Amino acid sequence: MRRIMLAALSCVLASSLAAAPASAAPRRPGDGPLPVTGDVVVHDPTMIRARGDYLVYSTHGLIEARVSRDMKHFTRAGDAFTEPPAWWREYSPENDPWAPDISFHNGRYLLYYAVSSFGSNHSAIGLATSRTGLPGSWTDHGVVYATTTGDDHNAIDPDLLVDHEGRWWLSFGSHWTGIRMIRIDPATGKRHAGDRTLYHLATRPDAPYAVEAPIVVRRGAYYYLFASYDRCCAGVDSTYKIKVGRATSPTGPYVDRDGVPMLEGGGTVVLETEGSRIGPGGQDVVFDKGGHLLVHHYYDGEDGGTPKLALRRLAWDEAGWPYVR
């Protein structure tokens, strides 16, 4: 999940590792993580380039903000909001928003984010907009989509996609039955009145269905669904990893490299624990300077499991599957 949540469920996550083994991207020599310095203690990062600077928003605070001129040194730059919108308290008594997603469309920046509480699917996705994208400049527009404890899915970890026809889609989800998607009206940024379908993109057969934090990226003829699997938010004990599948339609069906549907537990591993970089996940995928970047957090095994920002170059093999460089 692109936030610190679901500790109450973590005790059963060990059984989730016994599911059918996932395919893995071929390992090949690479560049490794790009060097980052400064204030990089980050969870669930989303990144965009705005007016020459790189902006990173992340979980906690009132959606924490960091800024970098060179994508190397990051400085804390306040929060997206100067005060919490009143509606947050219905879903989070702590006013603790999670897992933002930033994008730029039609002359404005959009920030989708989640508000919930630990271990609950009484959750909501909110929307804010800004002309500059800078911290403190955001206007909140309230709830986009919400779930209750009677629902079989969870309204957190949002991600906006604009498809090849100009249609807008919002994917989201964590645990319960995995990843869902709704259509969005570009005029409002809210749910589309003409398409109320709740699409199902990915899940797994083993409780607690530990798949979350979707990011959908279009490249060539395919849409690629990146998601975080297994145990998040446990420091050095985290087993988080990033998997991918692809489809010819934004609403699926998504399959992995071996043809296994992501609705049946499929998913090709793109990145998992590497030495002291433990449990990578909570990812964003951004296009910058002619290539894709995988932006994510990991838990630093050399610093007591502190969550930190990481940037990895993505490349694509001859069959059109992504791998980290």
BELMOHU-V794043 format. One record per backbone hydrogen bond with DSSP energy under -1.0 kcal/mol. NH is the residue of the N-H (numbers start at 1). CO is the residue of the C=O. Records with the same first field share a line. If there is no record, write none. Layout:
NH->CO  CO
//
This chain:
3->1
9->6
12->9
13->10
18->15
19->16
25->269
31->325
32->325
34->311
37->72
39->74
40->38
42->40
46->57
48->55
50->53
53->50
54->68
55->48
56->66
57->46
58->64
59->43
60->97
63->60
64->58  60
65->78
66->56
67->75
68->54
74->37
75->67
77->65
80->63
81->62
88->85
89->86
90->87
91->88
92->88
95->92
98->114
99->2
101->112
103->110
105->108
108->105
109->130
110->103
111->128
112->101
113->126
114->98
115->124
120->117
123->121
124->115
125->145
126->113
127->142
128->111
129->139
130->109
136->80
137->134
138->80
139->129
141->127
144->125
145->125
147->123
151->148
156->154
159->171
161->169
163->167
166->163
169->161
170->182
171->159
172->180
173->156
175->211
178->175
179->202
180->172
181->199
182->170
184->168
185->190
188->185
189->185
192->183
199->181
201->179
202->179
203->262
209->206
211->209
212->228
213->173
215->226
217->224
219->222
222->219
223->247
224->217
225->245
226->215
227->243
228->212
229->241
230->210
237->234
238->235
239->231
240->231
241->229
242->271
243->227
244->268
245->225
246->255
247->223
252->249
255->246
256->260
259->256
262->254
264->261
266->261
268->244
269->23
270->242
271->242
274->277
277->274
278->276  299
281->297
284->295
286->293
288->291
291->288
293->286
294->312
295->284
296->310
297->281
298->308
299->278
300->306
301->276
303->300
305->300
306->303
308->298
309->40
310->296
312->294
314->292
315->323
317->321
320->317
323->315
325->313
//
